[in-house]
Amino acid sequence: MAKFKLSESDLQFSAIRASGPGGQHVNKVSTAVGLRFDIRASTLPAWVKADLLRYNDRRISKDGIIVLKAQRFRSQEKNRQDAIDRLEELVEKAAATTKKRIATKPGRAAKERRIRDKKKAGEKKALRGCVKNE
């Protein structure tokens, strides 16, 4: 899996107030970080941009902008790094190529097992019939 380096100039950060528990601290300090990343205007390779635009994720808008909100930590610097890490993870996941499956045929033992099981089931059903007195 190739590691893509995101350019600092492609990232737009904004400090916002976090939601959730934290009392007075969370109400007066803007420690959460909002990250915007424009896929089309980025310095990523063209094929990675195409994969990202096709990737089905609610964080990617129809305009090709990724919006992330990081508020896990109490400090703005840690939240900023967390947002970058999550963006890199998203790019890696979208650019990952799946290995094409090669179709194979069942082996001899598998064919024999299948035939044996079919015969066993058929014999069981044959015994369910009426008993004939001769």
The first five atom37 places (N, CA, C, CB, O) and aatype in JSON, in Angstrom:
{
  "aatype": [12, 0, 11, 13, 11, 10, 15, 6, 15, 3, 10, 5, 13, 15, 0, 9, 1, 0, 15, 7, 14, 7, 7, 5, 8, 19, 2, 11, 19, 15, 16, 0, 19, 7, 10, 1, 13, 3, 9, 1, 0, 15, 16, 10, 14, 0, 17, 19, 11, 0, 3, 10, 10, 1, 18, 2, 3, 1, 1, 9, 15, 11, 3, 7, 9, 9, 19, 10, 11, 0, 5, 1, 13, 1, 15, 5, 6, 11, 2, 1, 5, 3, 0, 9, 3, 1, 10, 6, 6, 10, 19, 6, 11, 0, 0, 0, 16, 16, 11, 11, 1, 9, 0, 16, 11, 14, 7, 1, 0, 0, 11, 6, 1, 1, 9, 1, 3, 11, 11, 11, 0, 7, 6, 11, 11, 0, 10, 1, 7, 4, 19, 11, 2, 6],
  "atom_mask": [
    [1, 1, 1, 1, 1],
    [1, 1, 1, 1, 1],
    [1, 1, 1, 1, 1],
    [1, 1, 1, 1, 1],
    [1, 1, 1, 1, 1],
    [1, 1, 1, 1, 1],
    [1, 1, 1, 1, 1],
    [1, 1, 1, 1, 1],
    [1, 1, 1, 1, 1],
    [1, 1, 1, 1, 1],
    [1, 1, 1, 1, 1],
    [1, 1, 1, 1, 1],
    [1, 1, 1, 1, 1],
    [1, 1, 1, 1, 1],
    [1, 1, 1, 1, 1],
    [1, 1, 1, 1, 1],
    [1, 1, 1, 1, 1],
    [1, 1, 1, 1, 1],
    [1, 1, 1, 1, 1],
    [1, 1, 1, 0, 1],
    [1, 1, 1, 1, 1],
    [1, 1, 1, 0, 1],
    [1, 1, 1, 0, 1],
    [1, 1, 1, 1, 1],
    [1, 1, 1, 1, 1],
    [1, 1, 1, 1, 1],
    [1, 1, 1, 1, 1],
    [1, 1, 1, 1, 1],
    [1, 1, 1, 1, 1],
    [1, 1, 1, 1, 1],
    [1, 1, 1, 1, 1],
    [1, 1, 1, 1, 1],
    [1, 1, 1, 1, 1],
    [1, 1, 1, 0, 1],
    [1, 1, 1, 1, 1],
    [1, 1, 1, 1, 1],
    [1, 1, 1, 1, 1],
    [1, 1, 1, 1, 1],
    [1, 1, 1, 1, 1],
    [1, 1, 1, 1, 1],
    [1, 1, 1, 1, 1],
    [1, 1, 1, 1, 1],
    [1, 1, 1, 1, 1],
    [1, 1, 1, 1, 1],
    [1, 1, 1, 1, 1],
    [1, 1, 1, 1, 1],
    [1, 1, 1, 1, 1],
    [1, 1, 1, 1, 1],
    [1, 1, 1, 1, 1],
    [1, 1, 1, 1, 1],
    [1, 1, 1, 1, 1],
    [1, 1, 1, 1, 1],
    [1, 1, 1, 1, 1],
    [1, 1, 1, 1, 1],
    [1, 1, 1, 1, 1],
    [1, 1, 1, 1, 1],
    [1, 1, 1, 1, 1],
    [1, 1, 1, 1, 1],
    [1, 1, 1, 1, 1],
    [1, 1, 1, 1, 1],
    [1, 1, 1, 1, 1],
    [1, 1, 1, 1, 1],
    [1, 1, 1, 1, 1],
    [1, 1, 1, 0, 1],
    [1, 1, 1, 1, 1],
    [1, 1, 1, 1, 1],
    [1, 1, 1, 1, 1],
    [1, 1, 1, 1, 1],
    [1, 1, 1, 1, 1],
    [1, 1, 1, 1, 1],
    [1, 1, 1, 1, 1],
    [1, 1, 1, 1, 1],
    [1, 1, 1, 1, 1],
    [1, 1, 1, 1, 1],
    [1, 1, 1, 1, 1],
    [1, 1, 1, 1, 1],
    [1, 1, 1, 1, 1],
    [1, 1, 1, 1, 1],
    [1, 1, 1, 1, 1],
    [1, 1, 1, 1, 1],
    [1, 1, 1, 1, 1],
    [1, 1, 1, 1, 1],
    [1, 1, 1, 1, 1],
    [1, 1, 1, 1, 1],
    [1, 1, 1, 1, 1],
    [1, 1, 1, 1, 1],
    [1, 1, 1, 1, 1],
    [1, 1, 1, 1, 1],
    [1, 1, 1, 1, 1],
    [1, 1, 1, 1, 1],
    [1, 1, 1, 1, 1],
    [1, 1, 1, 1, 1],
    [1, 1, 1, 1, 1],
    [1, 1, 1, 1, 1],
    [1, 1, 1, 1, 1],
    [1, 1, 1, 1, 1],
    [1, 1, 1, 1, 1],
    [1, 1, 1, 1, 1],
    [1, 1, 1, 1, 1],
    [1, 1, 1, 1, 1],
    [1, 1, 1, 1, 1],
    [1, 1, 1, 1, 1],
    [1, 1, 1, 1, 1],
    [1, 1, 1, 1, 1],
    [1, 1, 1, 1, 1],
    [1, 1, 1, 1, 1],
    [1, 1, 1, 0, 1],
    [1, 1, 1, 1, 1],
    [1, 1, 1, 1, 1],
    [1, 1, 1, 1, 1],
    [1, 1, 1, 1, 1],
    [1, 1, 1, 1, 1],
    [1, 1, 1, 1, 1],
    [1, 1, 1, 1, 1],
    [1, 1, 1, 1, 1],
    [1, 1, 1, 1, 1],
    [1, 1, 1, 1, 1],
    [1, 1, 1, 1, 1],
    [1, 1, 1, 1, 1],
    [1, 1, 1, 1, 1],
    [1, 1, 1, 1, 1],
    [1, 1, 1, 0, 1],
    [1, 1, 1, 1, 1],
    [1, 1, 1, 1, 1],
    [1, 1, 1, 1, 1],
    [1, 1, 1, 1, 1],
    [1, 1, 1, 1, 1],
    [1, 1, 1, 1, 1],
    [1, 1, 1, 0, 1],
    [1, 1, 1, 1, 1],
    [1, 1, 1, 1, 1],
    [1, 1, 1, 1, 1],
    [1, 1, 1, 1, 1],
    [1, 1, 1, 1, 1]
  ],
  "atom_positions": [
    [[0.85, -1.17, 0.0], [0.0, 0.0, 0.0], [0.9, 1.24, 0.0], [-0.97, 0.0, 1.22], [1.76, 1.39, 0.86]],
    [[0.69, 2.1, -0.96], [1.51, 3.3, -1.08], [1.07, 4.35, -0.06], [1.43, 3.87, -2.5], [-0.11, 4.51, 0.22]],
    [[2.05, 5.06, 0.46], [1.77, 6.12, 1.43], [1.8, 7.45, 0.68], [2.81, 6.11, 2.61], [2.81, 7.81, 0.08]],
    [[0.69, 8.18, 0.73], [0.59, 9.45, 0.03], [0.86, 10.58, 1.0], [-0.8, 9.62, -0.61], [0.31, 10.62, 2.1]],
    [[1.72, 11.5, 0.6], [2.05, 12.65, 1.44], [1.12, 13.79, 1.08], [3.56, 13.07, 1.27], [1.07, 14.23, -0.07]],
    [[0.37, 14.26, 2.06], [-0.54, 15.37, 1.85], [0.21, 16.68, 2.06], [-1.77, 15.27, 2.8], [0.95, 16.84, 3.03]],
    [[0.01, 17.59, 1.15], [0.67, 18.89, 1.24], [-0.05, 19.75, 2.28], [0.68, 19.59, -0.14], [-1.28, 19.78, 2.34]],
    [[0.73, 20.46, 3.09], [0.16, 21.33, 4.14], [-0.67, 22.45, 3.52], [1.28, 21.92, 5.02], [-1.61, 22.95, 4.14]],
    [[-0.32, 22.86, 2.29], [-1.04, 23.95, 1.63], [-2.43, 23.52, 1.16], [-0.24, 24.47, 0.44], [-3.3, 24.36, 0.93]],
    [[-2.65, 22.2, 1.03], [-3.96, 21.69, 0.6], [-4.98, 21.66, 1.75], [-3.81, 20.3, 0.02], [-6.18, 21.56, 1.5]],
    [[-4.5, 21.74, 2.99], [-5.36, 21.59, 4.16], [-5.8, 22.96, 4.68], [-4.64, 20.81, 5.26], [-5.0, 23.88, 4.77]],
    [[-7.08, 23.07, 5.02], [-7.62, 24.29, 5.62], [-8.15, 23.94, 7.0], [-8.75, 24.92, 4.72], [-9.04, 23.1, 7.14]],
    [[-7.59, 24.58, 8.01], [-7.98, 24.31, 9.39], [-8.8, 25.48, 9.93], [-6.75, 24.05, 10.28], [-8.59, 26.63, 9.56]],
    [[-9.73, 25.15, 10.83], [-10.46, 26.18, 11.57], [-10.67, 25.68, 12.99], [-11.83, 26.51, 10.88], [-11.01, 24.52, 13.21]],
    [[-10.46, 26.58, 13.95], [-10.66, 26.22, 15.36], [-12.11, 26.47, 15.71], [-9.71, 27.05, 16.3], [-12.65, 27.55, 15.48]],
    [[-12.75, 25.45, 16.27], [-14.16, 25.54, 16.64], [-14.36, 25.0, 18.05], [-15.06, 24.78, 15.63], [-13.51, 24.28, 18.56]],
    [[-15.46, 25.35, 18.65], [-15.75, 24.85, 19.99], [-16.25, 23.42, 19.9], [-16.78, 25.74, 20.71], [-17.06, 23.09, 19.05]],
    [[-15.75, 22.6, 20.79], [-16.13, 21.19, 20.81], [-17.49, 21.04, 21.47], [-15.08, 20.35, 21.55], [-17.91, 21.88, 22.26]],
    [[-18.16, 19.95, 21.14], [-19.43, 19.65, 21.78], [-19.22, 18.54, 22.79], [-20.51, 19.24, 20.74], [-18.14, 17.94, 22.83]],
    [[-20.22, 18.27, 23.6], [-20.13, 17.17, 24.56], [-19.67, 17.62, 25.93], [0.0, 0.0, 0.0], [-19.66, 18.81, 26.21]],
    [[-19.29, 16.67, 26.79], [-18.92, 16.98, 28.17], [-17.61, 17.76, 28.25], [-18.82, 15.71, 28.98], [-16.79, 17.71, 27.34]],
    [[-17.42, 18.46, 29.34], [-16.19, 19.22, 29.54], [-16.42, 20.47, 30.37], [0.0, 0.0, 0.0], [-15.47, 21.13, 30.78]],
    [[-17.68, 20.79, 30.61], [-18.01, 21.91, 31.48], [-17.57, 23.24, 30.92], [0.0, 0.0, 0.0], [-17.68, 23.5, 29.73]],
    [[-17.07, 24.1, 31.82], [-16.71, 25.46, 31.44], [-15.59, 25.49, 30.41], [-16.3, 26.25, 32.68], [-15.57, 26.35, 29.53]],
    [[-14.64, 24.55, 30.52], [-13.51, 24.52, 29.6], [-13.98, 24.39, 28.15], [-12.57, 23.36, 29.95], [-13.53, 25.13, 27.27]],
    [[-14.89, 23.44, 27.9], [-15.34, 23.19, 26.53], [-16.2, 24.35, 26.02], [-16.13, 21.87, 26.46], [-16.3, 24.55, 24.81]],
    [[-16.81, 25.11, 26.92], [-17.67, 26.22, 26.5], [-16.89, 27.48, 26.15], [-18.66, 26.53, 27.58], [-17.39, 28.31, 25.39]],
    [[-15.69, 27.65, 26.68], [-14.96, 28.9, 26.45], [-13.71, 28.76, 25.59], [-14.58, 29.49, 27.76], [-13.16, 29.77, 25.16]],
    [[-13.25, 27.53, 25.33], [-12.01, 27.33, 24.59], [-12.31, 26.59, 23.28], [-10.98, 26.55, 25.44], [-13.02, 25.59, 23.28]],
    [[-11.75, 27.09, 22.18], [-11.95, 26.46, 20.87], [-10.85, 25.44, 20.62], [-11.99, 27.53, 19.74], [-9.85, 25.73, 19.96]],
    [[-11.03, 24.24, 21.16], [-9.99, 23.21, 21.02], [-10.28, 22.25, 19.88], [-9.85, 22.44, 22.3], [-9.36, 21.58, 19.4]],
    [[-11.51, 22.17, 19.44], [-11.83, 21.27, 18.33], [-11.31, 21.88, 17.03], [-13.36, 21.02, 18.24], [-11.18, 23.1, 16.91]],
    [[-11.01, 21.01, 16.07], [-10.46, 21.47, 14.8], [-11.33, 20.97, 13.66], [-8.99, 20.97, 14.62], [-11.68, 19.79, 13.58]],
    [[-11.68, 21.89, 12.77], [-12.39, 21.53, 11.55], [-11.39, 21.51, 10.41], [0.0, 0.0, 0.0], [-10.61, 22.45, 10.24]],
    [[-11.4, 20.45, 9.62], [-10.46, 20.3, 8.51], [-11.24, 20.21, 7.21], [-9.55, 19.05, 8.7], [-12.17, 19.42, 7.09]],
    [[-10.84, 21.02, 6.23], [-11.42, 20.97, 4.89], [-10.32, 20.62, 3.91], [-12.11, 22.32, 4.51], [-9.23, 21.19, 3.96]],
    [[-10.61, 19.69, 3.01], [-9.64, 19.25, 2.03], [-10.33, 19.16, 0.68], [-9.01, 17.88, 2.42], [-11.22, 18.33, 0.48]],
    [[-9.92, 20.02, -0.26], [-10.51, 20.03, -1.6], [-9.76, 19.0, -2.45], [-10.44, 21.46, -2.25], [-8.57, 19.17, -2.74]],
    [[-10.45, 17.94, -2.84], [-9.82, 16.85, -3.57], [-9.32, 17.32, -4.94], [-10.8, 15.68, -3.74], [-8.2, 17.02, -5.34]],
    [[-10.17, 18.05, -5.66], [-9.81, 18.46, -7.02], [-8.63, 19.43, -7.05], [-11.01, 19.12, -7.7], [-7.84, 19.39, -8.0]],
    [[-8.49, 20.29, -6.03], [-7.41, 21.28, -6.01], [-6.16, 20.76, -5.3], [-7.89, 22.55, -5.32], [-5.19, 21.5, -5.14]],
    [[-6.15, 19.51, -4.88], [-5.02, 18.97, -4.13], [-3.87, 18.57, -5.05], [-5.47, 17.76, -3.3], [-4.0, 18.55, -6.27]],
    [[-2.73, 18.25, -4.43], [-1.54, 17.84, -5.18], [-1.42, 16.32, -5.28], [-0.28, 18.42, -4.52], [-0.35, 15.81, -5.63]],
    [[-2.47, 15.61, -4.98], [-2.46, 14.15, -5.08], [-2.42, 13.72, -6.55], [-3.69, 13.54, -4.38], [-2.83, 14.49, -7.42]],
    [[-1.92, 12.51, -6.84], [-1.94, 12.01, -8.23], [-3.38, 11.92, -8.75], [-1.25, 10.62, -8.32], [-4.33, 11.74, -7.98]],
    [[-3.53, 12.03, -10.05], [-4.86, 12.07, -10.67], [-5.67, 10.82, -10.37], [-4.74, 12.24, -12.18], [-6.88, 10.91, -10.13]],
    [[-5.03, 9.64, -10.38], [-5.79, 8.4, -10.14], [-6.27, 8.31, -8.7], [-4.93, 7.17, -10.48], [-7.32, 7.71, -8.44]],
    [[-5.53, 8.9, -7.76], [-5.96, 8.9, -6.35], [-7.15, 9.84, -6.19], [-4.79, 9.32, -5.4], [-8.09, 9.54, -5.47]],
    [[-7.09, 11.0, -6.87], [-8.22, 11.93, -6.83], [-9.49, 11.26, -7.36], [-7.91, 13.21, -7.66], [-10.56, 11.39, -6.77]],
    [[-9.36, 10.54, -8.48], [-10.52, 9.85, -9.06], [-11.08, 8.81, -8.1], [-10.13, 9.18, -10.39], [-12.3, 8.71, -7.93]],
    [[-10.18, 8.04, -7.45], [-10.63, 7.03, -6.48], [-11.34, 7.69, -5.3], [-9.44, 6.2, -5.99], [-12.36, 7.2, -4.84]],
    [[-10.8, 8.81, -4.82], [-11.41, 9.52, -3.69], [-12.79, 10.06, -4.06], [-10.5, 10.66, -3.23], [-13.72, 9.99, -3.26]],
    [[-12.92, 10.61, -5.26], [-14.2, 11.17, -5.68], [-15.25, 10.08, -5.85], [-14.05, 11.96, -6.98], [-16.44, 10.32, -5.66]],
    [[-14.82, 8.87, -6.23], [-15.73, 7.74, -6.38], [-16.05, 7.06, -5.05], [-15.15, 6.74, -7.35], [-17.05, 6.36, -4.94]],
    [[-15.21, 7.26, -4.05], [-15.35, 6.56, -2.77], [-16.63, 7.0, -2.07], [-14.12, 6.83, -1.86], [-16.92, 8.2, -1.99]],
    [[-17.38, 6.04, -1.55], [-18.67, 6.33, -0.91], [-18.46, 6.56, 0.58], [-19.68, 5.17, -1.15], [-18.31, 5.61, 1.35]],
    [[-18.44, 7.83, 0.99], [-18.24, 8.19, 2.39], [-19.01, 9.47, 2.66], [-16.71, 8.36, 2.71], [-18.99, 10.39, 1.84]],
    [[-19.68, 9.55, 3.79], [-20.51, 10.72, 4.08], [-19.69, 11.97, 4.34], [-21.4, 10.44, 5.27], [-20.22, 13.08, 4.3]],
    [[-18.39, 11.82, 4.62], [-17.53, 12.97, 4.88], [-17.08, 13.66, 3.6], [-16.32, 12.53, 5.68], [-16.5, 14.74, 3.65]],
    [[-17.33, 13.04, 2.44], [-16.96, 13.62, 1.16], [-18.21, 14.21, 0.52], [-16.28, 12.55, 0.22], [-19.18, 13.49, 0.27]],
    [[-18.18, 15.52, 0.26], [-19.35, 16.18, -0.33], [-19.39, 15.93, -1.84], [-19.32, 17.7, -0.03], [-18.44, 15.41, -2.42]],
    [[-20.5, 16.3, -2.46], [-20.65, 16.14, -3.9], [-19.7, 17.04, -4.67], [-22.09, 16.43, -4.32], [-19.36, 16.76, -5.82]],
    [[-19.26, 18.13, -4.03], [-18.32, 19.06, -4.65], [-16.88, 18.57, -4.57], [-18.43, 20.43, -4.0], [-15.98, 19.21, -5.11]],
    [[-16.65, 17.45, -3.9], [-15.32, 16.9, -3.79], [-14.51, 17.49, -2.65], [0.0, 0.0, 0.0], [-13.28, 17.59, -2.74]],
    [[-15.19, 17.88, -1.57], [-14.51, 18.46, -0.41], [-14.72, 17.52, 0.78], [-15.05, 19.9, -0.08], [-15.84, 17.14, 1.11]],
    [[-13.61, 17.16, 1.42], [-13.67, 16.31, 2.61], [-13.71, 17.22, 3.82], [-12.44, 15.33, 2.68], [-12.88, 18.11, 3.97]],
    [[-14.69, 16.99, 4.7], [-14.84, 17.79, 5.92], [-14.73, 16.85, 7.12], [-16.21, 18.55, 5.93], [-15.49, 15.9, 7.25]],
    [[-13.76, 17.15, 8.0], [-13.56, 16.36, 9.21], [-13.6, 17.27, 10.42], [-12.21, 15.59, 9.15], [-13.17, 18.42, 10.36]],
    [[-14.13, 16.75, 11.53], [-14.14, 17.49, 12.79], [-13.44, 16.61, 13.83], [-15.61, 17.86, 13.25], [-13.87, 15.49, 14.1]],
    [[-12.37, 17.14, 14.4], [-11.6, 16.4, 15.4], [-11.76, 17.09, 16.74], [-10.09, 16.31, 15.0], [-11.42, 18.26, 16.89]],
    [[-12.29, 16.35, 17.72], [-12.51, 16.93, 19.06], [-12.24, 15.92, 20.16], [-13.94, 17.45, 19.17], [-12.76, 16.05, 21.27]],
    [[-11.44, 14.91, 19.85], [-11.18, 13.84, 20.81], [-10.3, 14.3, 21.97], [-10.54, 12.66, 20.1], [-10.47, 13.84, 23.1]],
    [[-9.36, 15.19, 21.68], [-8.38, 15.6, 22.7], [-8.69, 16.98, 23.26], [-6.98, 15.58, 22.11], [-9.5, 17.72, 22.7]],
    [[-8.02, 17.31, 24.38], [-8.25, 18.6, 25.04], [-7.42, 19.73, 24.44], [-7.95, 18.49, 26.51], [-7.71, 20.91, 24.66]],
    [[-6.39, 19.38, 23.67], [-5.55, 20.43, 23.09], [-5.79, 20.53, 21.58], [-4.06, 20.15, 23.37], [-6.08, 19.53, 20.91]],
    [[-5.67, 21.74, 21.08], [-5.91, 22.0, 19.67], [-4.86, 21.32, 18.79], [-5.92, 23.5, 19.41], [-5.18, 20.84, 17.7]],
    [[-3.62, 21.27, 19.26], [-2.54, 20.66, 18.47], [-2.78, 19.16, 18.25], [-1.18, 20.88, 19.16], [-2.59, 18.64, 17.16]],
    [[-3.21, 18.48, 19.33], [-3.49, 17.04, 19.22], [-4.67, 16.79, 18.3], [-3.75, 16.43, 20.6], [-4.66, 15.84, 17.52]],
    [[-5.7, 17.63, 18.39], [-6.87, 17.48, 17.52], [-6.49, 17.76, 16.06], [-7.99, 18.43, 17.96], [-7.01, 17.12, 15.15]],
    [[-5.59, 18.71, 15.85], [-5.12, 19.0, 14.49], [-4.41, 17.78, 13.9], [-4.17, 20.23, 14.5], [-4.66, 17.41, 12.75]],
    [[-3.53, 17.18, 14.68], [-2.81, 15.99, 14.21], [-3.75, 14.82, 14.01], [-1.7, 15.61, 15.2], [-3.58, 14.03, 13.08]],
    [[-4.76, 14.7, 14.88], [-5.75, 13.63, 14.76], [-6.53, 13.78, 13.45], [-6.73, 13.63, 15.97], [-6.8, 12.79, 12.77]],
    [[-6.89, 15.02, 13.1], [-7.62, 15.27, 11.85], [-6.77, 14.9, 10.64], [-8.05, 16.75, 11.76], [-7.27, 14.31, 9.69]],
    [[-5.47, 15.25, 10.68], [-4.57, 14.91, 9.58], [-4.44, 13.39, 9.46], [-3.18, 15.55, 9.79], [-4.48, 12.85, 8.35]],
    [[-4.28, 12.7, 10.59], [-4.16, 11.24, 10.58], [-5.4, 10.58, 10.0], [-3.9, 10.71, 11.99], [-5.29, 9.63, 9.22]],
    [[-6.57, 11.08, 10.38], [-7.82, 10.51, 9.88], [-8.0, 10.76, 8.39], [-9.01, 11.09, 10.65], [-8.53, 9.91, 7.66]],
    [[-7.54, 11.93, 7.93], [-7.6, 12.24, 6.49], [-6.67, 11.31, 5.71], [-7.24, 13.72, 6.23], [-7.05, 10.8, 4.66]],
    [[-5.46, 11.1, 6.21], [-4.51, 10.2, 5.56], [-5.07, 8.78, 5.49], [-3.17, 10.21, 6.29], [-4.92, 8.09, 4.49]],
    [[-5.71, 8.36, 6.57], [-6.32, 7.03, 6.62], [-7.43, 6.89, 5.58], [-6.89, 6.74, 8.02], [-7.55, 5.86, 4.92]],
    [[-8.24, 7.95, 5.42], [-9.32, 7.95, 4.44], [-8.76, 7.88, 3.02], [-10.19, 9.2, 4.6], [-9.28, 7.14, 2.19]],
    [[-7.7, 8.63, 2.75], [-7.08, 8.62, 1.42], [-6.5, 7.24, 1.13], [-5.97, 9.7, 1.31], [-6.65, 6.72, 0.02]],
    [[-5.83, 6.63, 2.12], [-5.26, 5.29, 1.94], [-6.35, 4.27, 1.63], [-4.48, 4.87, 3.2], [-6.19, 3.42, 0.74]],
    [[-7.44, 4.36, 2.37], [-8.53, 3.39, 2.2], [-9.18, 3.53, 0.81], [-9.59, 3.56, 3.3], [-9.52, 2.54, 0.17]],
    [[-9.35, 4.78, 0.37], [-9.99, 5.02, -0.93], [-9.08, 4.6, -2.08], [-10.36, 6.49, -1.07], [-9.57, 4.14, -3.11]],
    [[-7.76, 4.74, -1.91], [-6.82, 4.43, -2.98], [-6.4, 2.97, -3.0], [-5.59, 5.29, -2.86], [-5.7, 2.53, -3.92]],
    [[-6.82, 2.2, -1.99], [-6.42, 0.79, -1.92], [-7.07, 0.01, -3.06], [-6.81, 0.17, -0.56], [-8.26, 0.17, -3.34]],
    [[-6.28, -0.83, -3.71], [-6.8, -1.67, -4.78], [-6.99, -3.08, -4.25], [-5.85, -1.65, -6.02], [-6.12, -3.62, -3.57]],
    [[-8.11, -3.66, -4.58], [-8.39, -5.02, -4.12], [-7.82, -6.01, -5.13], [-9.91, -5.25, -3.93], [-7.86, -5.78, -6.34]],
    [[-7.29, -7.1, -4.63], [-6.7, -8.12, -5.47], [-7.81, -8.87, -6.21], [-5.83, -9.1, -4.64], [-8.79, -9.29, -5.6]],
    [[-7.65, -9.03, -7.52], [-8.67, -9.7, -8.32], [-8.67, -11.19, -8.0], [-8.43, -9.47, -9.82], [-7.62, -11.82, -7.95]],
    [[-9.87, -11.74, -7.79], [-10.02, -13.14, -7.45], [-9.86, -13.99, -8.7], [-11.38, -13.4, -6.79], [-10.42, -13.68, -9.75]],
    [[-9.1, -15.05, -8.57], [-8.92, -15.99, -9.67], [-9.85, -17.19, -9.42], [-7.41, -16.45, -9.78], [-9.74, -17.87, -8.4]],
    [[-10.75, -17.43, -10.36], [-11.72, -18.51, -10.22], [-11.0, -19.85, -10.35], [-12.85, -18.39, -11.27], [-10.18, -20.04, -11.24]],
    [[-11.33, -20.78, -9.44], [-10.73, -22.11, -9.49], [-11.83, -23.16, -9.52], [-9.79, -22.35, -8.27], [-12.98, -22.89, -9.15]],
    [[-11.48, -24.36, -9.97], [-12.44, -25.46, -10.02], [-12.27, -26.32, -8.77], [-12.26, -26.32, -11.31], [-11.18, -26.36, -8.19]],
    [[-13.34, -27.0, -8.34], [-13.21, -27.87, -7.16], [-12.27, -29.04, -7.44], [-14.58, -28.39, -6.72], [-12.2, -29.55, -8.56]],
    [[-11.55, -29.46, -6.41], [-10.59, -30.56, -6.55], [-11.29, -31.91, -6.6], [0.0, 0.0, 0.0], [-12.5, -32.0, -6.44]],
    [[-10.5, -32.98, -6.82], [-11.05, -34.34, -6.94], [-11.74, -34.77, -5.65], [-9.95, -35.33, -7.3], [-12.83, -35.33, -5.69]],
    [[-11.1, -34.52, -4.5], [-11.67, -34.94, -3.22], [-13.0, -34.23, -2.96], [-10.68, -34.64, -2.06], [-13.93, -34.85, -2.44]],
    [[-13.09, -32.95, -3.32], [-14.34, -32.21, -3.12], [-15.46, -32.78, -3.99], [-14.14, -30.71, -3.43], [-16.6, -32.9, -3.55]],
    [[-15.12, -33.14, -5.24], [-16.12, -33.74, -6.13], [-16.61, -35.08, -5.57], [-15.53, -33.94, -7.56], [-17.81, -35.37, -5.59]],
    [[-15.67, -35.9, -5.07], [-16.04, -37.2, -4.51], [-16.92, -37.05, -3.28], [-14.8, -38.01, -4.17], [-17.89, -37.79, -3.11]],
    [[-16.59, -36.09, -2.41], [-17.41, -35.82, -1.22], [-18.82, -35.41, -1.62], [-16.78, -34.71, -0.36], [-19.79, -35.86, -1.02]],
    [[-18.93, -34.57, -2.64], [-20.24, -34.09, -3.1], [-21.08, -35.27, -3.61], [-20.08, -33.03, -4.22], [-22.25, -35.39, -3.26]],
    [[-20.48, -36.13, -4.43], [-21.2, -37.29, -4.97], [-21.61, -38.24, -3.85], [-20.33, -38.04, -6.01], [-22.74, -38.74, -3.84]],
    [[-20.69, -38.48, -2.89], [-20.99, -39.37, -1.76], [-22.16, -38.83, -0.94], [-19.74, -39.54, -0.87], [-23.06, -39.58, -0.56]],
    [[-22.15, -37.52, -0.66], [-23.24, -36.92, 0.12], [-24.57, -36.97, -0.63], [-22.91, -35.47, 0.47], [-25.62, -37.19, -0.02]],
    [[-24.53, -36.77, -1.96], [-25.75, -36.84, -2.76], [-26.34, -38.26, -2.73], [-25.47, -36.42, -4.22], [-27.55, -38.44, -2.61]],
    [[-25.47, -39.26, -2.84], [-25.95, -40.66, -2.83], [-26.57, -41.0, -1.48], [-24.79, -41.64, -3.14], [-27.6, -41.67, -1.4]],
    [[-25.91, -40.51, -0.4], [-26.4, -40.77, 0.95], [-27.78, -40.15, 1.16], [-25.41, -40.23, 2.0], [-28.67, -40.77, 1.74]],
    [[-27.95, -38.91, 0.67], [-29.25, -38.23, 0.79], [-30.31, -38.95, -0.03], [-29.13, -36.75, 0.34], [-31.45, -39.08, 0.41]],
    [[-29.94, -39.42, -1.22], [-30.88, -40.14, -2.08], [-31.34, -41.45, -1.45], [0.0, 0.0, 0.0], [-32.52, -41.8, -1.52]],
    [[-30.39, -42.19, -0.83], [-30.73, -43.44, -0.16], [-31.68, -43.21, 1.01], [-29.47, -44.16, 0.32], [-32.61, -43.98, 1.23]],
    [[-31.42, -42.12, 1.76], [-32.27, -41.79, 2.89], [-33.7, -41.51, 2.42], [-31.71, -40.58, 3.66], [-34.66, -41.94, 3.06]],
    [[-33.83, -40.79, 1.31], [-35.16, -40.47, 0.79], [-35.85, -41.71, 0.22], [-35.05, -39.38, -0.3], [-37.07, -41.84, 0.32]],
    [[-35.08, -42.62, -0.36], [-35.64, -43.85, -0.95], [-36.24, -44.73, 0.16], [-34.54, -44.65, -1.75], [-37.23, -45.42, -0.06]],
    [[-35.65, -44.71, 1.34], [-36.16, -45.5, 2.45], [-37.44, -44.96, 3.04], [-35.13, -45.58, 3.51], [-38.09, -45.64, 3.83]],
    [[-37.82, -43.74, 2.68], [-39.05, -43.14, 3.21], [-40.32, -43.66, 2.51], [-38.97, -41.62, 3.08], [-41.43, -43.39, 2.95]],
    [[-40.14, -44.39, 1.44], [-41.29, -44.85, 0.66], [-42.11, -45.92, 1.41], [0.0, 0.0, 0.0], [-41.8, -46.29, 2.54]],
    [[-43.15, -46.37, 0.74], [-44.02, -47.39, 1.31], [-43.3, -48.73, 1.38], [-45.32, -47.53, 0.5], [-42.44, -49.04, 0.55]],
    [[-43.67, -49.52, 2.39], [-43.09, -50.86, 2.53], [-43.97, -51.8, 1.71], [-43.01, -51.32, 4.06], [-45.19, -51.8, 1.86]],
    [[-43.35, -52.62, 0.84], [-44.1, -53.53, -0.02], [-43.98, -54.94, 0.55], [-43.59, -53.47, -1.5], [-42.88, -55.42, 0.83]],
    [[-45.11, -55.59, 0.7], [-45.12, -56.99, 1.15], [-45.27, -57.89, -0.07], [-46.29, -57.25, 2.18], [-46.18, -57.71, -0.87]],
    [[-44.36, -58.84, -0.21], [-44.43, -59.73, -1.37], [-44.72, -61.14, -0.94], [-43.15, -59.7, -2.17], [-44.82, -62.03, -1.78]]
  ]
}
